[in-house]
Amino acid sequence: MLTSRADALTSRQIVNDPDIRLHRVRLDDLTPATDYEYAVSADNGQTWTQRRRFRTAADAGAEPYAFVYLGDPQNGLDEWGDLIRQSDGRFPEARFYMIAGDLIDHGTERDNWDQFFHEGSTVFDRTPVVPALGNHDSHGGHPTLYLQQFALPANGAETLDPGRTYHVTYQDLLVVVMDSNYDLVEPELQVDWLDRVLGESDARWKVVIYHHPFYASRPGRDNYPLRDAWGPIFDRHNVDIAFQGHDHAYMRTVPMRGHEPAAEGEHGTVYLVAVSGTKMYEQGLPDFAAFGAVNTRTYQIIQVDPVAGTLTYRAIDTDGGVIDSFDLSKD
């Protein structure tokens, strides 16, 4: 039996119960490609919760795997909870969930976070979450509650708080998480770290996730400071997919390189925008968009076969229909 570490979490806006205790347990020396069960006790082992099961990552190239990408939850978290439970029921093999920021609406208010974790509890108690930081998660200031509540890798840019940026490798996939809130932090602060992480990785697939899109689904919302600072690095290291949020509509670009559609036979990055919550925006697709949809809440399942060298992407709406898909392959 492992004992948790408890940290105090204080919310000054809450009068009746401003202090709670946040418990964490670190699991070390786990065996790859193994199913583990766990339960939690709050009374020193007298009673236990129902058992949950999770599976550790296999060695690179050992077995097929899948993961889910979500655009902004933010509003309508009860309906968002229904969506991720639908995803979990249909694709229980998903090994982790990536969320492209704006997990909630007011990042300084603990009740917003309480609802997010409550709605996600029956999925995230078995499947890790890989979040990126959105503007609503910090709500114009320091993302204190965000950083306190997620136990994120401390391998990010040395110029920023641990957890604002980080990277994880799952089998033959590198995921780099960026902080796109350039009204709070300069994009250049992440350039050297991003270049080093992408350059040192020998992963077959390289993807990035951040909140504010390079290429927006509506005119006037492109984020040029990010695109100018990070785009050349994506091109240099052949990033395959950029998972984005913020625009509350669905869009997929053709593969892009040098801010233009990639030439035939040239590697390009596919840029995505999606929304999983109930807040929706109008759309005005650029010429290089391959597909777009409005008023459509989706989750995206990405299935990777390391033996075949293939990646299959599908965007699925609330009715369970596939609205968009594409395939990538590599030797």
Protein Blocks (a to p, Z undefined) as FASTA:
>chain_A
ZZddddddddfkbmklmbccddddddehiaehiacdddddfegolaccddddddddddeh
kagcdddddddfkpoplmmmmmmmmmmmmmmmbmbdcdeejkbfblmbmklmmmmmmmmm
mmmmmbccdddddfklnnopacfklmmmpccdfkbcfkbcehjaccddehjaccddddfb
lklbcfklmmmmmmmmmmmpccfbdcdddfbdfbacbehiacfklmmmmmmmmmmnopab
dcdehkopacdddddeehiacdehiacdddddddfbfbdcdddddfklcbdcehiacddd
ddddfknopacdddddfkopafbdcddddZZ
